[in-house]
């Protein structure tokens, strides 16, 4: 009798420590979704670090900002599931005092990183704007301290800025929808091309199953995600997850895919992205 067991292939997955990412990876992270022959390991990192690491091809599957994709397109393809898409909402410029859209373009803005999609959308909105990189979870505190007149916020800050006395100057998701008629694709998952077509397809299916599992078992997935929900109570975390984990997370849809192409093309034409983007889905 042979005692040879099938070798287990390890798939290194990296995503951000946000409640929406935690929610969609819940099935895989807790082994509720399994794939014979594969073992998934999870690394949690802030999105700007993941964007940098993706350029080195560190992880098999990684969450990225769409803005970072042209820089890694030779090593990675986009997965058709796992995206965070803002449908008429997205990153926001917030400030303690009111600004008009013209005035805000003359103010130095704290941003969460130059490879974030938030930054790309900001530069399309205000090409000449002056910015400074600040860790995303420090933007609201530093704007409140008066270090910056305004900040560009992503993640949960989009739901909590009002509570601390900041006002929204521009919602870039709304602005983008007005300009293009499309949703704003913020972050997605990319998979290493070196895995080969079969493995890429099977890992993609596993992630889709994980997202579907979380949507079907919302309460337990949300309870798991709550440990990653900075400063949110369950109700707000539920709202935040609902904003960024929905039907589009299972599949972008035609307009979602078109939005990714349009965003990167506009970024390239505006001279923000040097590479010609080649958007390819698994």
PyMOL commands that set and color helices and strands:
alter all, ss='L'
color gray80, all
select helices_A, chain A and resi 19-24+26-29+47-55+66-72+101-104+117-125+136-145+157-164+172-180+193-195+197-216+218-228+234-244+247-250+253-269
alter helices_A, ss='H'
color red, helices_A
select strands_A, chain A and resi 9-15+38-44+61-65+76-78+84-86+92-95+109-111+131-133+150-153+167-171+184-192
alter strands_A, ss='S'
color yellow, strands_A
deselect
rebuild
show_as cartoon
